[in-house]
Amino acid sequence: MDPIDQINDALTQRPSDLYMVYFQAGTGTYASPEMLAKVIEPVMDVPEAVGLFIGTRPDCVSESVLDILTPYRSRKLLWLELGLQSSSNATLDRIGRGHDTESFVRARSLAMEKGIPVCAHIILGLPGEGEEEMLSTARFLAEHEVEGVKIHHLQIIKGTPLEEEYHQGLVSPLDHRTYPTLVAGFLEHLPSSTVIHRLVSDAPDEILIAPQWPHRSRVIQSIRDHMTDVGSFQGKAWKG
């Protein structure tokens, strides 16, 4: 459905609401800058659309693309979301991401020059990574002054190469009972000013193979409870 049609449909049902426009599926900046402008401009002219979130790969961000987004900084809430997943190039190669950390650094630097805040997506529990590798990703994000972070836990999705590896016993997802400790440690290495957009993944049940966790609200509450119990807080271990 066309983005304008989606917004109009939502306004018909809830005319008094305000909306965030999220270009998330696939790679939001893969099209040419001209095509991107053609899609975004009509959406941003809708008064009820007060924010724009663009999700993309770090190797699909160019100065010409960001020049399309920059004029909206003063008009709307604007975020560029970059799928980093890990700060380890070995891990990125292992999961077939097709980009490296240097691509992320370049995209983040371009966005900083344009004054566009970046929200980095990361995954805890990736194959081959232990606690130290995950904390290294947190320190990497802090070092590059990323404004926001979305934390996901590794999920095995139907029809992916990881599903086959999971059935072969080569990949073991995290346990929800130990997840709060990992998240707390990750948050401790981020500045307190970093906006946390997400704490846990939520793939649809029909495509999720593993792990089968409680509802995300319960997982989030368990993270809060753990951090309260042990005196953990965001920025506690940050050396900035």
LOLOKE-122722 format. One record per residue (C-alpha): residue number from 1; residue in three letters; chain; x, y, z. Coordinates in nm, 2 decimals, decimal comma. Example, Ala and Ser with C-alpha at 12.3 -4.5 7.8 and 13.67 -1.06 7.14 Angstrom:
% LOLOKE-122722
  nr rest kette     px     py     pz
   1  ALA     A   1,23  -0,45   0,78
   2  SER     A   1,37  -0,11   0,71
END
This chain:
% LOLOKE-122722
  nr rest kette     px     py     pz
   1  MET     A   0,00   0,00   0,00
   2  ASP     A   0,12   0,35  -0,08
   3  PRO     A   0,25   0,54   0,23
   4  ILE     A  -0,01   0,82   0,18
   5  ASP     A  -0,29   0,56   0,15
   6  GLN     A  -0,17   0,40   0,48
   7  ILE     A  -0,17   0,74   0,66
   8  ASN     A  -0,51   0,83   0,52
   9  ASP     A  -0,65   0,49   0,62
  10  ALA     A  -0,51   0,54   0,98
  11  LEU     A  -0,65   0,90   0,99
  12  THR     A  -0,99   0,77   0,89
  13  GLN     A  -0,99   0,53   1,19
  14  ARG     A  -0,82   0,77   1,44
  15  PRO     A  -0,84   1,12   1,31
  16  SER     A  -0,71   1,29   1,62
  17  ASP     A  -0,38   1,09   1,63
  18  LEU     A  -0,03   1,20   1,52
  19  TYR     A   0,19   0,95   1,34
  20  MET     A   0,55   0,85   1,30
  21  VAL     A   0,63   0,74   0,94
  22  TYR     A   0,87   0,44   0,94
  23  PHE     A   1,04   0,32   0,63
  24  GLN     A   1,16  -0,01   0,77
  25  ALA     A   1,09  -0,31   0,54
  26  GLY     A   1,40  -0,39   0,33
  27  THR     A   1,66  -0,11   0,28
  28  GLY     A   1,50   0,23   0,31
  29  THR     A   1,77   0,41   0,11
  30  TYR     A   1,84   0,15  -0,16
  31  ALA     A   1,65   0,35  -0,43
  32  SER     A   1,80   0,65  -0,60
  33  PRO     A   1,79   0,99  -0,42
  34  GLU     A   1,53   1,11  -0,67
  35  MET     A   1,30   0,81  -0,60
  36  LEU     A   1,35   0,86  -0,23
  37  ALA     A   1,25   1,22  -0,25
  38  LYS     A   0,95   1,13  -0,46
  39  VAL     A   0,83   0,90  -0,18
  40  ILE     A   0,92   1,10   0,12
  41  GLU     A   0,81   1,45   0,02
  42  PRO     A   0,43   1,38   0,00
  43  VAL     A   0,44   1,20   0,33
  44  MET     A   0,62   1,48   0,51
  45  ASP     A   0,36   1,73   0,38
  46  VAL     A   0,09   1,55   0,59
  47  PRO     A   0,05   1,76   0,91
  48  GLU     A  -0,04   1,45   1,12
  49  ALA     A   0,29   1,29   1,02
  50  VAL     A   0,52   1,44   1,29
  51  GLY     A   0,82   1,21   1,25
  52  LEU     A   1,02   1,01   1,00
  53  PHE     A   1,23   0,70   1,07
  54  ILE     A   1,44   0,56   0,79
  55  GLY     A   1,58   0,21   0,84
  56  THR     A   1,87   0,10   0,61
  57  ARG     A   2,20  -0,07   0,58
  58  PRO     A   2,51   0,13   0,66
  59  ASP     A   2,66   0,06   0,32
  60  CYS     A   2,35   0,21   0,15
  61  VAL     A   2,40   0,56   0,29
  62  SER     A   2,55   0,84   0,08
  63  GLU     A   2,57   1,21   0,11
  64  SER     A   2,32   1,26  -0,17
  65  VAL     A   2,07   1,04   0,02
  66  LEU     A   2,12   1,24   0,34
  67  ASP     A   2,08   1,56   0,15
  68  ILE     A   1,72   1,45   0,08
  69  LEU     A   1,66   1,40   0,45
  70  THR     A   1,84   1,70   0,60
  71  PRO     A   1,57   1,97   0,52
  72  TYR     A   1,32   1,78   0,74
  73  ARG     A   1,53   1,81   1,06
  74  SER     A   1,37   2,14   1,15
  75  ARG     A   1,02   2,03   1,05
  76  LYS     A   0,98   1,67   1,19
  77  LEU     A   1,14   1,43   1,43
  78  LEU     A   1,40   1,26   1,21
  79  TRP     A   1,60   0,94   1,28
  80  LEU     A   1,83   0,74   1,06
  81  GLU     A   1,83   0,37   1,17
  82  LEU     A   2,14   0,17   1,07
  83  GLY     A   2,16  -0,21   1,10
  84  LEU     A   2,50  -0,26   1,26
  85  GLN     A   2,42  -0,59   1,45
  86  SER     A   2,78  -0,62   1,59
  87  SER     A   3,11  -0,42   1,60
  88  SER     A   3,30  -0,74   1,51
  89  ASN     A   3,39  -0,78   1,14
  90  ALA     A   3,44  -1,15   1,21
  91  THR     A   3,08  -1,18   1,33
  92  LEU     A   2,95  -0,98   1,04
  93  ASP     A   3,13  -1,21   0,80
  94  ARG     A   3,00  -1,51   0,99
  95  ILE     A   2,63  -1,41   0,95
  96  GLY     A   2,67  -1,29   0,60
  97  ARG     A   2,58  -0,93   0,66
  98  GLY     A   2,77  -0,81   0,35
  99  HIS     A   2,91  -0,49   0,52
 100  ASP     A   3,18  -0,41   0,77
 101  THR     A   3,21  -0,18   1,07
 102  GLU     A   3,39   0,07   0,86
 103  SER     A   3,07   0,11   0,65
 104  PHE     A   2,88   0,20   0,97
 105  VAL     A   3,15   0,45   1,08
 106  ARG     A   3,13   0,62   0,74
 107  ALA     A   2,75   0,64   0,74
 108  ARG     A   2,75   0,76   1,10
 109  SER     A   3,00   1,03   1,02
 110  LEU     A   2,80   1,15   0,73
 111  ALA     A   2,49   1,17   0,93
 112  MET     A   2,67   1,36   1,21
 113  GLU     A   2,79   1,61   0,96
 114  LYS     A   2,43   1,66   0,85
 115  GLY     A   2,29   1,68   1,20
 116  ILE     A   2,08   1,36   1,16
 117  PRO     A   2,06   1,14   1,47
 118  VAL     A   2,15   0,77   1,42
 119  CYS     A   1,98   0,48   1,59
 120  ALA     A   2,20   0,16   1,56
 121  HIS     A   2,04  -0,18   1,56
 122  ILE     A   2,24  -0,45   1,74
 123  ILE     A   2,18  -0,82   1,81
 124  LEU     A   2,28  -0,99   2,13
 125  GLY     A   2,36  -1,36   2,11
 126  LEU     A   2,50  -1,38   1,76
 127  PRO     A   2,69  -1,70   1,67
 128  GLY     A   3,05  -1,70   1,81
 129  GLU     A   2,99  -1,40   2,04
 130  GLY     A   3,02  -1,41   2,41
 131  GLU     A   2,97  -1,14   2,67
 132  GLU     A   3,29  -0,96   2,60
 133  GLU     A   3,22  -0,93   2,22
 134  MET     A   2,87  -0,79   2,30
 135  LEU     A   3,01  -0,54   2,54
 136  SER     A   3,27  -0,44   2,28
 137  THR     A   2,98  -0,35   2,05
 138  ALA     A   2,84  -0,12   2,33
 139  ARG     A   3,17   0,05   2,37
 140  PHE     A   3,20   0,09   2,00
 141  LEU     A   2,86   0,27   1,99
 142  ALA     A   2,96   0,49   2,28
 143  GLU     A   3,29   0,58   2,11
 144  HIS     A   3,11   0,69   1,80
 145  GLU     A   2,85   0,89   1,99
 146  VAL     A   2,55   0,71   1,85
 147  GLU     A   2,24   0,89   1,96
 148  GLY     A   2,01   0,59   1,98
 149  VAL     A   2,02   0,21   2,00
 150  LYS     A   1,78  -0,07   1,93
 151  ILE     A   1,87  -0,40   2,11
 152  HIS     A   1,75  -0,73   1,97
 153  HIS     A   1,81  -1,08   2,08
 154  LEU     A   1,90  -1,34   1,82
 155  GLN     A   1,60  -1,51   1,68
 156  ILE     A   1,59  -1,81   1,45
 157  ILE     A   1,36  -1,73   1,16
 158  LYS     A   1,19  -1,99   0,94
 159  GLY     A   1,36  -2,04   0,61
 160  THR     A   1,69  -1,88   0,70
 161  PRO     A   2,04  -2,04   0,70
 162  LEU     A   2,04  -2,00   1,07
 163  GLU     A   1,74  -2,23   1,10
 164  GLU     A   1,94  -2,51   0,94
 165  GLU     A   2,23  -2,44   1,17
 166  TYR     A   2,00  -2,44   1,47
 167  HIS     A   1,86  -2,78   1,39
 168  GLN     A   2,21  -2,91   1,35
 169  GLY     A   2,30  -2,78   1,69
 170  LEU     A   2,55  -2,52   1,56
 171  VAL     A   2,36  -2,22   1,70
 172  SER     A   2,22  -2,18   2,05
 173  PRO     A   1,98  -1,88   2,12
 174  LEU     A   2,00  -1,70   2,45
 175  ASP     A   1,79  -1,80   2,75
 176  HIS     A   1,55  -1,53   2,86
 177  ARG     A   1,65  -1,59   3,22
 178  THR     A   2,01  -1,48   3,15
 179  TYR     A   1,91  -1,20   2,90
 180  PRO     A   1,86  -0,93   3,17
 181  THR     A   2,21  -0,96   3,28
 182  LEU     A   2,35  -0,92   2,93
 183  VAL     A   2,13  -0,62   2,86
 184  ALA     A   2,22  -0,45   3,19
 185  GLY     A   2,59  -0,49   3,11
 186  PHE     A   2,54  -0,36   2,76
 187  LEU     A   2,35  -0,05   2,89
 188  GLU     A   2,61   0,02   3,15
 189  HIS     A   2,87   0,08   2,87
 190  LEU     A   2,64   0,33   2,69
 191  PRO     A   2,63   0,70   2,79
 192  SER     A   2,32   0,79   2,98
 193  SER     A   2,22   1,03   2,70
 194  THR     A   2,18   0,75   2,45
 195  VAL     A   1,82   0,69   2,37
 196  ILE     A   1,72   0,32   2,40
 197  HIS     A   1,45   0,26   2,14
 198  ARG     A   1,42  -0,12   2,20
 199  LEU     A   1,52  -0,38   2,45
 200  VAL     A   1,41  -0,71   2,30
 201  SER     A   1,30  -0,86   1,96
 202  ASP     A   0,95  -0,96   1,87
 203  ALA     A   0,93  -1,17   1,55
 204  PRO     A   0,58  -1,29   1,45
 205  ASP     A   0,50  -1,63   1,60
 206  GLU     A   0,43  -1,78   1,25
 207  ILE     A   0,79  -1,73   1,14
 208  LEU     A   0,97  -1,77   1,47
 209  ILE     A   1,15  -2,11   1,53
 210  ALA     A   1,34  -2,02   1,85
 211  PRO     A   1,38  -1,91   2,12
 212  GLN     A   1,03  -1,92   2,26
 213  TRP     A   1,03  -1,65   2,52
 214  PRO     A   0,76  -1,49   2,74
 215  HIS     A   0,58  -1,19   2,60
 216  ARG     A   0,82  -0,90   2,55
 217  SER     A   0,65  -0,69   2,82
 218  ARG     A   0,75  -0,96   3,08
 219  VAL     A   1,11  -0,97   2,94
 220  ILE     A   1,14  -0,59   2,97
 221  GLN     A   1,01  -0,60   3,32
 222  SER     A   1,26  -0,87   3,41
 223  ILE     A   1,54  -0,64   3,28
 224  ARG     A   1,41  -0,35   3,50
 225  ASP     A   1,38  -0,58   3,80
 226  HIS     A   1,73  -0,71   3,75
 227  MET     A   1,89  -0,37   3,71
 228  THR     A   1,71  -0,24   4,02
 229  ASP     A   1,81  -0,55   4,22
 230  VAL     A   2,19  -0,52   4,14
 231  GLY     A   2,21  -0,14   4,12
 232  SER     A   2,28  -0,13   3,75
 233  PHE     A   2,21   0,17   3,54
 234  GLN     A   2,28   0,30   3,19
 235  GLY     A   2,62   0,47   3,18
 236  LYS     A   2,76   0,31   3,50
 237  ALA     A   3,06   0,17   3,32
 238  TRP     A   3,10   0,43   3,05
 239  LYS     A   3,44   0,59   3,05
 240  GLY     A   3,36   0,90   2,85
END
